[in-house]
Amino acid sequence: MALLPTKPIAASSWMLAGSLVFSFMGFFTTLLSDQVSWQMVAMARSALALVFALALALMARARLVVHDSWFLWQRSIAGSISLVCTFYALTKLPLAEVLMITNTYPVWLAMISWPMIGEKPGWQVWISAILGVTGVAMVKQPWEGEGLSLDWVPLLTSFIAAWATAFAMIGLNQLKHLDTRSVVVHFSGVACTFSAVALLFLPSQFVAVNALRGNAPWLLLGVGLTATAGQICLTKAFTGGRAAVVSVIGLSQVLFGALIEGIWTGRWLDGIGWLGLGLVTFSTGWVLLRKGQNQPQTK
């Protein structure tokens, strides 16, 4: 039975607020890039989210689960890979570029839905993917300078984060029978494990004690608080509005990231860069809107 959103304006407002909050989370991470290793930032984000989500789940007496189905583990493992890759990229690339690439996940979601759940992508999805990659190239402009001046590793991890998010969303779509807080607790616990492995076994640029020096503790706290607040805003948005419309509004995070970084650093995209950013946003929004038209929200 179709369920029309009762408060679409409120849902849109929640999504705008969530996009802004998540943009500040990314901004705090970039400020930490020359003080604290990205593994420590990812660990702080995961651990604080686990504490807050567990507290909410216990207060609501939600049933906590360790294993419900493969889809639960798919959501948590893929989401954790996305989290780790995103925080690595945020310490290596400009904020706006990372947000632009990671927010292309709806296009990749539409593509992997074909082999995983039998939903064949239409020609619009393939065109959107081409436009999105073209837009990324226009922002990065690798033809500038001598040779191809690209930071391939963080660029690749940004795309991996987008692809992993797509896999996580497919898993999440199959978990409607579980309490949302239980799913978040499971994901946060797995994310803590992934972050701890990265912290212990991957090379760190800074010593761990740096997390306790200067303004690092406050910035790490800011990462955790904005991550939690962002999750709350997104939950409010998706429970009060149509998923496709809300997701398109969520693309404002890309614009917020570009504005925050430009104001703080004074480095702005040039004309081609802004055009590329708009191309990525348009291509992703096109997929989301068409998906919303073809699949009405149900409950």
Buried (B, 14 or more C-beta within 10 A) or exposed (E): EEEEBEEBEBBBBBBBBBBBBBBBBBBBBBBBBEBBBBBBBBBBBBBBBBBBBBEBBEEEEBEBBEEBBEBBBBBBBBBBBBBBBBBBBBBBBBBBBBBBBBBBBBBBBBBBBEEBEEBEBBEBBEBBBEBBBEBBBBBBBEEEEEEEEEBEEBBBBBBBBBBBBBBBBBBBBBBEEBBBBBBBBBBBBBBBBBBBEBBEEEEBEBEEEBBEEEEBEEBBEBBBBBBBBBBBBBBBBBBBBBBBBBBBBBBBBBBBBBBBBBEEEEEEBEEEBBEBBBBBBBBBBBBBBBBBEEEEBEE
